[in-house]
Amino acid sequence: MTPRTQREGAGFVIRRSIGGSFKEAETDPFLMLDELPPTDYKPGEFPGAPWHPHRGMDTVMYVKRGRCGHEDSMGNKGVLTDGDCQWMTAASGIEHNEGTGHPGGVLHGFQCWINLPAAHKMDPPAYNDMTAASIPTVQPAPGVTAKVIVGQVAGTKALVQPLVRVQYLDFMAEAGATYDHALPDESFATCVAHVYQGSGTFGAEAKEAKAGQALLFAQAGGGVHFTAGAEGLGFLLLAGVPLKETVVWHGPFVMNSQQQIRQCFADYQSGNLIKHKAVFRQL
């Protein structure tokens, strides 16, 4: 599957697999996955995603290459650079500004939204800013490297575990390298591979995918097998346990009913969206 291309934020172009060609009913609990393809921007050219609100989900910004800043309405701020990741729990509400201060040069990254259970949508918001150096990296097989952002690979566990049971992994493999990644158990029924570099084959059926394409595994079972192509392979593997809850999504808000969505907009328009101060943690 080739992800849909569209403009986001203040006008930059992304590839959207989850939430585009794949729908949230198929990828529960993942709502959206956008890739900002490697793009060489002039200083000040990247427009970012100016001030906007969120409620009801986790958002994950992973900078594969480049540098950009972020800040929120409660004074939290930081800078993400090559290999850094920010796992933000918007929960009860937050307003933030992403992609600020890009100095020019190549920028390549990903934005993912993950649904929160109804019982936790109004929890206090929180940040986990993970530097590249803090994210565990493992070589589970010859020629295969994995960054364990959330979840685990070959016994190496991530530093953070969000409320929802998911895995967010960055696999990089040399030409011809192969690996069988084991999922924790059969409840991890949702599994998506989003290829950003090179090509490879996936699963028992050896389905092919190359950079700019994504695969949804109908039955991942206990794991995912992959083999890198002649140019090597780089891909994100997102796997999770479906929440199986009603999803009502409008713009930056993801709730469980239309009434709750109307309340989100009423809170935002009246200046009452922010219910709790976000907790910021640098790893």
VENJO-V685791 format. One record per pair of residues at least 24 apart in sequence whose ideal C-beta (glycine too) atoms are under 8 Angstrom apart, sorted by the first residue. I is the first residue (numbers start at 1). GAP is how many residues later the second one is. D is the distance in whole Angstrom. If there is no record, write none. Layout:
# VENJO-V685791
i=I gap=GAP d=D
i=I gap=GAP d=D
This chain:
# VENJO-V685791
i=1 gap=212 d=6
i=1 gap=213 d=5
i=1 gap=214 d=7
i=1 gap=215 d=7
i=2 gap=210 d=6
i=2 gap=211 d=5
i=3 gap=32 d=7
i=3 gap=191 d=8
i=3 gap=209 d=7
i=3 gap=210 d=7
i=3 gap=211 d=6
i=8 gap=26 d=6
i=8 gap=41 d=7
i=9 gap=38 d=6
i=9 gap=39 d=6
i=9 gap=40 d=4
i=9 gap=41 d=7
i=9 gap=89 d=7
i=9 gap=90 d=7
i=10 gap=37 d=3
i=10 gap=38 d=6
i=10 gap=39 d=7
i=10 gap=40 d=6
i=11 gap=36 d=5
i=12 gap=24 d=6
i=12 gap=27 d=8
i=12 gap=34 d=6
i=12 gap=35 d=6
i=12 gap=36 d=8
i=12 gap=87 d=8
i=13 gap=24 d=8
i=13 gap=26 d=8
i=14 gap=97 d=8
i=15 gap=197 d=6
i=17 gap=175 d=7
i=17 gap=177 d=5
i=17 gap=197 d=4
i=18 gap=94 d=7
i=18 gap=174 d=6
i=18 gap=176 d=8
i=18 gap=196 d=8
i=18 gap=220 d=7
i=19 gap=94 d=7
i=21 gap=193 d=7
i=22 gap=170 d=7
i=22 gap=192 d=7
i=22 gap=194 d=5
i=24 gap=91 d=8
i=24 gap=223 d=6
i=24 gap=225 d=7
i=25 gap=222 d=8
i=26 gap=164 d=8
i=26 gap=190 d=6
i=27 gap=163 d=6
i=27 gap=165 d=6
i=27 gap=189 d=7
i=27 gap=211 d=8
i=28 gap=87 d=7
i=28 gap=162 d=6
i=28 gap=212 d=8
i=28 gap=214 d=4
i=28 gap=215 d=6
i=28 gap=216 d=7
i=28 gap=219 d=8
i=29 gap=85 d=6
i=29 gap=86 d=4
i=29 gap=135 d=5
i=29 gap=137 d=7
i=29 gap=161 d=7
i=29 gap=211 d=5
i=29 gap=212 d=7
i=29 gap=213 d=6
i=29 gap=214 d=5
i=30 gap=82 d=7
i=30 gap=83 d=7
i=30 gap=84 d=6
i=30 gap=85 d=8
i=30 gap=136 d=7
i=30 gap=160 d=7
i=30 gap=162 d=7
i=30 gap=208 d=6
i=30 gap=210 d=6
i=31 gap=26 d=6
i=31 gap=82 d=4
i=31 gap=83 d=7
i=31 gap=84 d=5
i=31 gap=216 d=8
i=31 gap=218 d=7
i=31 gap=223 d=6
i=32 gap=79 d=7
i=32 gap=80 d=7
i=32 gap=81 d=4
i=33 gap=77 d=7
i=33 gap=78 d=8
i=33 gap=79 d=5
i=33 gap=80 d=8
i=33 gap=159 d=7
i=33 gap=161 d=6
i=33 gap=181 d=8
i=33 gap=203 d=7
i=33 gap=205 d=7
i=34 gap=76 d=7
i=34 gap=77 d=5
i=34 gap=78 d=8
i=35 gap=74 d=8
i=35 gap=75 d=5
i=35 gap=159 d=7
i=35 gap=161 d=6
i=36 gap=71 d=6
i=36 gap=72 d=6
i=36 gap=73 d=5
i=36 gap=74 d=7
i=36 gap=75 d=8
i=37 gap=71 d=7
i=37 gap=159 d=8
i=37 gap=175 d=7
i=38 gap=27 d=7
i=38 gap=68 d=6
i=38 gap=69 d=8
i=38 gap=70 d=4
i=39 gap=67 d=7
i=39 gap=68 d=6
i=39 gap=69 d=7
i=40 gap=65 d=7
i=40 gap=66 d=5
i=41 gap=61 d=6
i=41 gap=63 d=6
i=41 gap=64 d=7
i=41 gap=65 d=8
i=41 gap=66 d=6
i=42 gap=62 d=5
i=43 gap=59 d=8
i=43 gap=60 d=6
i=43 gap=61 d=4
i=44 gap=58 d=8
i=44 gap=60 d=7
i=45 gap=57 d=8
i=45 gap=59 d=7
i=46 gap=53 d=6
i=46 gap=56 d=4
i=46 gap=61 d=6
i=47 gap=52 d=7
i=48 gap=49 d=7
i=48 gap=50 d=6
i=48 gap=51 d=3
i=48 gap=52 d=6
i=48 gap=54 d=7
i=49 gap=48 d=7
i=49 gap=49 d=4
i=49 gap=50 d=5
i=50 gap=47 d=6
i=51 gap=44 d=6
i=51 gap=45 d=7
i=51 gap=46 d=5
i=52 gap=43 d=7
i=52 gap=44 d=7
i=52 gap=45 d=8
i=52 gap=200 d=6
i=53 gap=40 d=7
i=53 gap=41 d=7
i=53 gap=42 d=5
i=53 gap=199 d=5
i=53 gap=200 d=8
i=53 gap=211 d=8
i=53 gap=215 d=5
i=53 gap=220 d=5
i=54 gap=34 d=8
i=54 gap=36 d=4
i=54 gap=39 d=7
i=54 gap=40 d=6
i=54 gap=41 d=8
i=54 gap=42 d=7
i=54 gap=198 d=5
i=54 gap=199 d=7
i=55 gap=35 d=6
i=55 gap=36 d=7
i=55 gap=37 d=7
i=55 gap=38 d=5
i=55 gap=39 d=8
i=55 gap=66 d=7
i=55 gap=197 d=7
i=55 gap=198 d=5
i=55 gap=199 d=7
i=55 gap=200 d=7
i=55 gap=209 d=5
i=55 gap=218 d=7
i=56 gap=34 d=7
i=56 gap=35 d=7
i=56 gap=59 d=8
i=56 gap=60 d=6
i=56 gap=65 d=5
i=56 gap=197 d=6
i=56 gap=198 d=4
i=56 gap=199 d=5
i=56 gap=208 d=8
i=57 gap=33 d=6
i=57 gap=56 d=5
i=57 gap=57 d=6
i=57 gap=58 d=6
i=57 gap=59 d=6
i=57 gap=197 d=5
i=58 gap=29 d=7
i=58 gap=30 d=7
i=58 gap=31 d=5
i=58 gap=32 d=7
i=58 gap=55 d=7
i=58 gap=56 d=4
i=58 gap=58 d=6
i=58 gap=104 d=6
i=58 gap=105 d=8
i=58 gap=106 d=7
i=59 gap=29 d=5
i=59 gap=31 d=6
i=59 gap=52 d=7
i=59 gap=53 d=7
i=59 gap=54 d=6
i=59 gap=55 d=8
i=60 gap=25 d=7
i=60 gap=26 d=7
i=60 gap=27 d=5
i=60 gap=28 d=7
i=60 gap=50 d=8
i=60 gap=51 d=7
i=60 gap=52 d=4
i=60 gap=53 d=8
i=60 gap=54 d=7
i=60 gap=89 d=8
i=60 gap=108 d=7
i=61 gap=24 d=7
i=61 gap=25 d=5
i=61 gap=27 d=7
i=61 gap=37 d=6
i=61 gap=48 d=7
i=61 gap=49 d=8
i=61 gap=50 d=6
i=62 gap=24 d=8
i=62 gap=47 d=6
i=62 gap=48 d=5
i=62 gap=49 d=8
i=62 gap=50 d=8
i=62 gap=87 d=7
i=62 gap=106 d=8
i=62 gap=108 d=8
i=62 gap=174 d=8
i=63 gap=44 d=8
i=63 gap=45 d=8
i=63 gap=46 d=4
i=64 gap=44 d=4
i=64 gap=45 d=6
i=64 gap=46 d=7
i=64 gap=106 d=8
i=64 gap=132 d=7
i=65 gap=41 d=6
i=65 gap=42 d=7
i=65 gap=43 d=4
i=65 gap=44 d=8
i=66 gap=36 d=7
i=66 gap=39 d=6
i=66 gap=40 d=6
i=66 gap=41 d=3
i=66 gap=42 d=6
i=66 gap=43 d=7
i=67 gap=34 d=8
i=67 gap=35 d=6
i=67 gap=36 d=6
i=67 gap=38 d=8
i=67 gap=40 d=8
i=68 gap=30 d=7
i=68 gap=31 d=5
i=68 gap=32 d=6
i=68 gap=33 d=7
i=68 gap=34 d=5
i=68 gap=39 d=7
i=68 gap=41 d=8
i=69 gap=30 d=8
i=69 gap=31 d=4
i=69 gap=32 d=4
i=70 gap=26 d=6
i=70 gap=27 d=7
i=70 gap=28 d=5
i=70 gap=29 d=7
i=70 gap=30 d=7
i=71 gap=25 d=7
i=71 gap=26 d=5
i=71 gap=29 d=7
i=72 gap=24 d=4
i=72 gap=25 d=7
i=72 gap=206 d=6
i=73 gap=201 d=7
i=74 gap=200 d=7
i=74 gap=203 d=5
i=74 gap=204 d=6
i=76 gap=51 d=6
i=76 gap=202 d=6
i=76 gap=204 d=5
i=78 gap=51 d=5
i=78 gap=202 d=8
i=78 gap=204 d=7
i=80 gap=49 d=7
i=81 gap=51 d=8
i=82 gap=50 d=6
i=83 gap=48 d=8
i=83 gap=49 d=3
i=83 gap=52 d=7
i=83 gap=64 d=7
i=84 gap=45 d=7
i=84 gap=46 d=7
i=84 gap=47 d=5
i=84 gap=48 d=5
i=85 gap=44 d=8
i=85 gap=45 d=5
i=85 gap=50 d=7
i=85 gap=64 d=5
i=86 gap=41 d=6
i=86 gap=42 d=7
i=86 gap=43 d=5
i=86 gap=44 d=7
i=87 gap=40 d=7
i=87 gap=41 d=4
i=87 gap=43 d=7
i=87 gap=62 d=8
i=87 gap=63 d=7
i=87 gap=73 d=6
i=87 gap=75 d=7
i=88 gap=37 d=7
i=88 gap=38 d=7
i=88 gap=39 d=5
i=88 gap=40 d=8
i=88 gap=190 d=8
i=89 gap=27 d=7
i=89 gap=34 d=7
i=89 gap=36 d=6
i=89 gap=37 d=5
i=89 gap=38 d=8
i=89 gap=73 d=7
i=89 gap=74 d=7
i=90 gap=35 d=6
i=91 gap=25 d=6
i=91 gap=29 d=7
i=91 gap=30 d=6
i=91 gap=31 d=7
i=91 gap=32 d=4
i=91 gap=33 d=6
i=91 gap=34 d=5
i=91 gap=35 d=7
i=91 gap=185 d=8
i=92 gap=29 d=7
i=92 gap=30 d=4
i=92 gap=31 d=6
i=92 gap=32 d=6
i=92 gap=33 d=6
i=92 gap=182 d=8
i=92 gap=183 d=4
i=92 gap=184 d=6
i=93 gap=32 d=7
i=93 gap=171 d=8
i=93 gap=174 d=7
i=93 gap=180 d=4
i=93 gap=181 d=5
i=93 gap=182 d=6
i=93 gap=183 d=8
i=94 gap=31 d=4
i=94 gap=180 d=7
i=94 gap=184 d=6
i=95 gap=178 d=7
i=95 gap=179 d=7
i=108 gap=88 d=8
i=110 gap=84 d=8
i=110 gap=86 d=8
i=110 gap=126 d=7
i=112 gap=56 d=7
i=112 gap=126 d=7
i=113 gap=141 d=7
i=114 gap=48 d=7
i=114 gap=50 d=6
i=114 gap=52 d=6
i=114 gap=126 d=7
i=115 gap=49 d=7
i=115 gap=128 d=6
i=115 gap=130 d=7
i=115 gap=132 d=6
i=115 gap=139 d=6
i=116 gap=47 d=6
i=116 gap=48 d=7
i=116 gap=138 d=8
i=117 gap=46 d=7
i=117 gap=47 d=7
i=117 gap=126 d=6
i=117 gap=128 d=7
i=118 gap=127 d=6
i=118 gap=138 d=5
i=120 gap=43 d=5
i=121 gap=134 d=6
i=121 gap=135 d=7
i=121 gap=139 d=8
i=122 gap=153 d=7
i=123 gap=40 d=8
i=123 gap=153 d=8
i=124 gap=151 d=8
i=124 gap=152 d=4
i=124 gap=153 d=7
i=124 gap=154 d=7
i=124 gap=155 d=7
i=125 gap=151 d=6
i=125 gap=153 d=4
i=125 gap=154 d=8
i=126 gap=152 d=6
i=126 gap=153 d=4
i=126 gap=154 d=8
i=126 gap=155 d=7
i=127 gap=151 d=6
i=127 gap=152 d=7
i=127 gap=153 d=5
i=127 gap=154 d=6
i=128 gap=31 d=8
i=128 gap=32 d=5
i=128 gap=153 d=5
i=128 gap=155 d=6
i=129 gap=151 d=7
i=129 gap=152 d=7
i=129 gap=153 d=5
i=129 gap=154 d=7
i=130 gap=29 d=7
i=130 gap=30 d=7
i=130 gap=153 d=5
i=131 gap=151 d=8
i=131 gap=152 d=7
i=134 gap=25 d=6
i=134 gap=149 d=4
i=135 gap=24 d=7
i=140 gap=39 d=6
i=140 gap=41 d=8
i=141 gap=36 d=7
i=141 gap=37 d=7
i=141 gap=38 d=4
i=142 gap=35 d=6
i=143 gap=30 d=6
i=143 gap=31 d=4
i=143 gap=32 d=8
i=143 gap=33 d=7
i=143 gap=34 d=3
i=143 gap=85 d=7
i=144 gap=27 d=7
i=144 gap=28 d=7
i=144 gap=29 d=5
i=144 gap=30 d=8
i=144 gap=33 d=5
i=144 gap=34 d=8
i=144 gap=35 d=5
i=145 gap=26 d=7
i=145 gap=27 d=5
i=145 gap=28 d=8
i=146 gap=24 d=7
i=146 gap=25 d=5
i=146 gap=26 d=8
i=146 gap=35 d=8
i=147 gap=25 d=8
i=151 gap=33 d=8
i=151 gap=88 d=7
i=152 gap=32 d=8
i=153 gap=28 d=7
i=159 gap=124 d=5
i=160 gap=123 d=7
i=164 gap=76 d=6
i=164 gap=77 d=7
i=164 gap=79 d=7
i=165 gap=75 d=6
i=165 gap=76 d=4
i=166 gap=72 d=7
i=166 gap=73 d=7
i=166 gap=74 d=4
i=166 gap=75 d=7
i=167 gap=70 d=7
i=167 gap=71 d=7
i=167 gap=72 d=4
i=167 gap=73 d=7
i=168 gap=68 d=7
i=168 gap=69 d=8
i=168 gap=70 d=6
i=169 gap=67 d=7
i=169 gap=68 d=5
i=169 gap=69 d=8
i=170 gap=64 d=8
i=170 gap=65 d=8
i=170 gap=66 d=6
i=170 gap=67 d=8
i=171 gap=55 d=7
i=171 gap=62 d=7
i=171 gap=63 d=7
i=171 gap=64 d=6
i=171 gap=65 d=8
i=171 gap=66 d=6
i=172 gap=25 d=8
i=172 gap=60 d=7
i=172 gap=61 d=7
i=172 gap=62 d=5
i=173 gap=27 d=7
i=173 gap=53 d=7
i=173 gap=54 d=8
i=173 gap=55 d=4
i=173 gap=59 d=6
i=173 gap=60 d=4
i=173 gap=61 d=8
i=174 gap=54 d=6
i=174 gap=58 d=5
i=175 gap=53 d=6
i=175 gap=54 d=7
i=175 gap=55 d=5
i=175 gap=56 d=7
i=175 gap=57 d=5
i=176 gap=51 d=7
i=176 gap=52 d=6
i=176 gap=54 d=8
i=177 gap=50 d=7
i=177 gap=51 d=5
i=177 gap=55 d=8
i=177 gap=56 d=8
i=178 gap=47 d=7
i=178 gap=48 d=7
i=178 gap=49 d=4
i=178 gap=50 d=7
i=179 gap=46 d=7
i=179 gap=47 d=6
i=180 gap=43 d=6
i=180 gap=44 d=7
i=180 gap=45 d=5
i=181 gap=42 d=5
i=181 gap=43 d=5
i=181 gap=44 d=8
i=181 gap=45 d=8
i=181 gap=56 d=7
i=182 gap=40 d=6
i=182 gap=41 d=4
i=183 gap=37 d=6
i=183 gap=38 d=8
i=183 gap=39 d=6
i=183 gap=40 d=5
i=183 gap=41 d=7
i=183 gap=56 d=6
i=185 gap=37 d=8
i=186 gap=35 d=7
i=186 gap=36 d=7
i=187 gap=54 d=5
i=188 gap=32 d=7
i=188 gap=51 d=5
i=188 gap=52 d=6
i=188 gap=53 d=6
i=189 gap=30 d=8
i=189 gap=31 d=7
i=189 gap=52 d=7
i=189 gap=53 d=6
i=190 gap=30 d=8
i=190 gap=48 d=8
i=190 gap=49 d=6
i=190 gap=50 d=5
i=190 gap=51 d=8
i=190 gap=52 d=6
i=191 gap=25 d=8
i=191 gap=26 d=4
i=191 gap=29 d=4
i=191 gap=33 d=6
i=191 gap=46 d=7
i=191 gap=47 d=7
i=191 gap=48 d=4
i=192 gap=24 d=5
i=192 gap=25 d=7
i=192 gap=45 d=8
i=192 gap=46 d=5
i=192 gap=47 d=8
i=193 gap=24 d=7
i=193 gap=31 d=7
i=193 gap=33 d=7
i=193 gap=42 d=5
i=193 gap=43 d=7
i=193 gap=44 d=5
i=193 gap=45 d=8
i=194 gap=41 d=6
i=194 gap=42 d=5
i=194 gap=44 d=7
i=195 gap=38 d=7
i=195 gap=39 d=7
i=195 gap=40 d=4
i=196 gap=38 d=5
i=196 gap=39 d=6
i=196 gap=40 d=7
i=197 gap=34 d=8
i=197 gap=35 d=7
i=197 gap=36 d=7
i=197 gap=37 d=3
i=197 gap=38 d=8
i=198 gap=30 d=7
i=198 gap=31 d=6
i=198 gap=33 d=4
i=198 gap=34 d=4
i=198 gap=35 d=4
i=198 gap=36 d=6
i=199 gap=29 d=8
i=199 gap=30 d=4
i=199 gap=31 d=8
i=199 gap=32 d=6
i=199 gap=34 d=6
i=200 gap=26 d=5
i=200 gap=27 d=6
i=200 gap=28 d=5
i=200 gap=29 d=5
i=200 gap=33 d=4
i=200 gap=35 d=7
i=201 gap=25 d=7
i=201 gap=26 d=5
i=201 gap=28 d=7
i=202 gap=24 d=5
i=209 gap=26 d=8
